[in-house]
Amino acid sequence: MPTEHTVLEVDGRPVRLSRPDKVFFPEMGVTKLELARYYISVGEGALRGVLRRPTVMKRFPDGITGEVFFQKRAPSPRPDWLHTATVTFPSGRSAEELCPLDVAHIVWAVNLGCIDLNPWAVRDDDLEHPDELRIDLDPMPGLGFDDVRLVAARTHEVLSELGLTGFPKTSGSRGIHINVPVQRRWGFTEVRTAALALAREVERREPALATSKWWKEERGMRVLLDYNQNARDRTVASAYSVRPVPNARVSAPFSWDELASVEPDELTVRTVPGRFARLGDPAAGADGTACSLEPLLELARRDVEERGLADAPWPPHFAKEPGEPRRVRPSAARARHAPGAGGPELPGAGPGSDGGSRSHGPAPQG
């Protein structure tokens, strides 16, 4: 007979797990209890990625082969110790989201079917100023991980030249994420502007393999540097998140010295705890690091004034921004201007992706 529930002691708090033997990853046989114990085993690193960050709950109540749904509002009833933060979305709506203070918060989310963790780039004491610029390297279908490595190396080169420090991790899918801790002096729009400038600089240096192009039809066989992951309310799977893929890969931090050798398929829910115990957390250096965005914002200014580059498209659920080009596919725009063509402008549609939270599509509005 299945076990109805068990209670884990986490950070001095009792956390109830219902149906702990429910299988979340059929191919691996990973249960809810094993997933909870995984997060406890890498707790210091996992908490570093979500500490005091509003976190979207992506729930798989029956594991990765069942239904998945987003829940931005932390459900009730909930423990009196559970911490939340109220965030606002581009729509103007708001939601009281999970905001972890300790590993018990993470295990509580696992009990509700959360497999990976998807935090905002802000902390609860300042919800308007990100403390992280997020670089999401997302390869187009047909590219291999070696192509992503090359673009990551070029990105690291640009960051280093500009005096910024990036902390890389596998995405847990096909890409790489690079998180840059930044001073909390700029809002979401400025951080996105900086990310776009970075993407365009990497594209200039590696034009055959790197792209900043939002529209799929313009990318070709290249790796997208998705600047829009820095827009308000966009989330990316956090460090040590287990991803909802059959072999339970982990979005695992690694050092730049490991870039040439890291293999995403080797970093799973069953191998990462041992690696964490041996090596510690390669992202630990992010604590106490805060870079200035001024070099990237200066690069953005030069893109406009010297290169004549306008803003790039925003995600479709955002209002039209000043300086943004028409939010219509280039091929559709050409067709509309062909002799005899007509019809309304097409709505914007962002990229499908593998690497960050977009592996499950844009999160719904609050």
N, C-alpha and C positions, 0 to 999 in steps of 0.2 A: 504494500500500500504506500502511495507517495506520502512524503513528509509534508504536513500542512504548513508548518512554519518553523523557523529557528531564530534565535536572537544572537547577534554578534555584538561584542563589546568593542566599540571603536572610539578612541579618544575619550574614554571614560563615559561614553553614552551608550545605552542599549539601543541597537538598531534592529528592528524586526524585519526578517526576510520571509515573505510568504512563498510557498512552493519552491524551496531552495533547490530541489532537484529538477526543476524545469530546464529542459535543454534549450539553450539559446543559439548554439552553433552546432547543427546536426552533424556536419562533416567531421568536426573535431570532438564532438561529445561534450562541449563546454557547457556547464550548467550555470544557472544564476548564482549559485553559491560560489562556484569557482571564479566567476567574473568578479564578485564582491571581494573575494580573497585576493585576487590579482590587484585590485585597486588599493587594498590595504598594504600589500607587499611593496608597491611603488608609491606609497602615499605621499611622501615628501615631494617627489617630483610631480605627481598628478595634481597635488594641491597647489604647487607653484604656478601651474598653468591656469587655475581658475580662482585663486584666492581673491575674495571680495569682488569678483566679476559677475555681473548679471549673466545668467546662463540659460539658454534655451533648452528645454527638455524635448529631446527627440525620442519617442517611446516605441519600443518593440515589445509589447506585452507577451507575445508568443514567440519571441526570438526572431532571428533575421529572415526567416522564411514566412513570417506572418505579416499582418498589417502593421504599418508604421504611421505614426501621426505626431505632429508638433503640438507642444503645449507650452505656450509662453508664460501663462499665469500659473504660479505655483499652486497646486491643488489643495483643497481642504477636505477633511481635517488633516492637519500636519502637526508635528511635534512643536512644543512651545519654544524649543531651542533653535528651530530652523530659521535661518536668516534670509531675508529677501531684500530686493531693491526695486524701486519703481522707475521704469525707463519709458521714454516716449519714442514713437516711431515717426517716419516721414508722413504718415497719414494724420498725425496729430493725436492718435490714440495712445494709450499707455497700458502698461501691464506690470504687475508685481511679480518679478522673476526670482527664481532660485539664485542665491548669491552665497556660495560656499565659504565657510569660515574654517572648516576642518574636514578631515577625511570622512567623518560620520555623515556629513552632508552628501558626499559623493556616493556612499553606500546606500543612503536613503534613496537617492535617485536611481541607483541600480535596481532596487527593489521595485520601482515603478516601471522597469523595463528600459531604462536609459543605458545604452551600450557605450556610446561615445559622448563626450562633453563638448558643448558648443558655446563658449563664452564670448561676450563683447570684449572690445579692446579698451574698456574703461574700468575703473574701480568705483566702489559705491560711495566714496567720499568726494568724487568729482565726476559726474556722469556725462559731462560735456567736453572733457579734454582727454583724448586717448593717451595712454602711456606706452603704446606699442604700435609700431608700423608693421603691417603683416604683408609679407611677400609670398604669393602663392604661385608656384611654378607648375603649370598644368599642361602636360604634353598632349598634342593632338593624337588621335588614333593612328597607330602605325609606328609611332616613335617608341624608342626603348629608354630604359632608365639611364643608359650612358649619355643619351642626349640631354636628359635633365641634369645630370652631373655637370656637363659642360656649361650649361646656362647658369647653374648654381655657382660654379667657379667664377664665371664672369661677373655675376652679381656681387659675389664676395669681393672681387677686385675693385669694383666701383665703390662699394660701401667703404672699403678700407681707405681708398684714395680720398674719400670725402670725410673721413674721421668718424664713421659710424660703425657700430659693432652689431653684427647679425649672428643669431643663434639658430642653426639649422636643425631640422628634424624631418624624417620621412613623413609623408602625408598619411601613410597607412593605406594608400591606394597606389597610384602610379607616379605621383609627383613628389615635390619637396616644398616644405614651408620654411621660410626664414623670418624669424621674429626679431625686430629691432626695438629695444627699449628706448623710449624717447621722453624728453622733458614734457611735462603737462602744461605747455604754453600755447598749444594750437588746438583748434577744433577739428571736427571730423573732415570738413571741407579742405582745410589746409593739409591735413595728413594725407588725404586722398590725392591732393595736388602733388605732394612730395612723392608719393608712390608712383604716380603717372610719370613724373620726370625721371625717376629711377628706371622705370620700365623702358622708356624711350631711349635712355642712355645705353642700357644693356643691348637694346635692339640695334642701335647704331654700331656697337662694337661687335655684335654677333648676328648680322642681318640674315644669314642663311638659316639660323636655328632659333632665334629669339624674336618674339613679337609682342607688341603692346596692343594689337588690333582687337577690338571688342567683337566685331562681326566675324563669325566663323568663316564666311566666304573669303575673307581677306587674309586669313592666317596661313593657309597652306600647311605644309608639314613642319610646323614649328612649335615651340614651347611658349605658351602664353604666360606673361607676367601680369596677373590679374589685379590691376590697381583698384578695381571696384570693391575688392574685399575690405577696403578701408572706409567705405561709406557707412554712414550711420545704420545700425541694426544688422549689418552683415556679420556673420560669425564663421569661425574656422575651427575645426576639431582641435582641441587643445593637446598639449604634450602629454604623452602616455595614454591618450584615449585609445580604446580598442575600437576598431572600425567594423562596421557590419558587413564583412566580407567572409566567404566560407572558411578561410584558414585563420581567421581572427587576428589579422595583422594589427600592429600597434603604430600609432603616430609617435615614433621614438626619436628623441633628441640624440644627436651625434656630434662629435667634434669635427672641425674643418679638416683635421688630419685624417679623418676616416672617410672623407668624401669619395675617394677613389675606390674604397673597398666595401662600403656599406651596401647591404642587400635587403631590400624591404621584406622579401618573403621569409627571411630568417628572423625577423623581429615580430614575434607573435605573443599572444597572451601567456604562452608557456615558456618562452625563452627570455623575454624581457626582464622578468623578476630576477633571474640569475645574473643577467648583465648589469642590472641596477645594483645588485648586491656587490658585484666585483668592482665596478667602475664608478659608482655613484651617478650623479645626474650631470651630464655635460652642459645642461642649461642653467646650472646653479649660478654661473657667473652673471646671469641677467639680473640677479638681486643686487641692487645698489648701482646698476648701470642706467644712465639716462642720457641719450645722445641729443644733440641739437639738430633740428630739421633745417636750419638756415642754409647749409650747403645745397640741399636738395631743392629748397624753395628758390634759391638763386639760380639753380639750373633750370627750374620751371620758368622763371622770369626770362631767362635767355632763350628758352624755347619759343616763347611768345614774341619777344622783341627782335631777336636776331634770326630765328628760323621760321617765324610766321605760323607756329603751330597753335591751333585753338585747343580748347578743352576737348576731351573725348567723351563718348556717350556714357551716361549714367545707367544704373539698373532701371528697368522699365517702370517700377512702382514709385520712382522719385519724380517730383515735379521738374519741369524743364528748367535747367540752370542757365544763368547768364553766360554767354560765350560757348555754350554747348552746341555742337552741330545738330542738324536735324536728325531726329532719332528714327532713321529709316535705313534699311539695308542698302548699301551702295548699288547693288544690281537693280533693286526696286526703284531707287531714285533715277537711275539711268533710263529705266523703262518708262517712267512717268514723263521724262523729257524727250522721249522719242516722238517722231511725227505721228500725230493722231492719238497719242497716249493720254490718259487722264485718270481720274480716280483719286480717292483720298490718300493721304500719307499713311503708311503702315505703322502700327504701333511698334515700339521698341521691344526687342527680345534679347536678353543677355545670353552668354554662352552656356551651353551645357558643359559639364566639367567632371573631373574625377577627384580633384585634389583636396578641396576644403569642404566647408559645409555644403557647397554646391554639388557635392556628390549625391545629395538628396534634393537638389533644387533650391531655389530661394525660399527662405523661411516666410511663412504667411504673415500678413500684417496683424497687429495686435487688435 
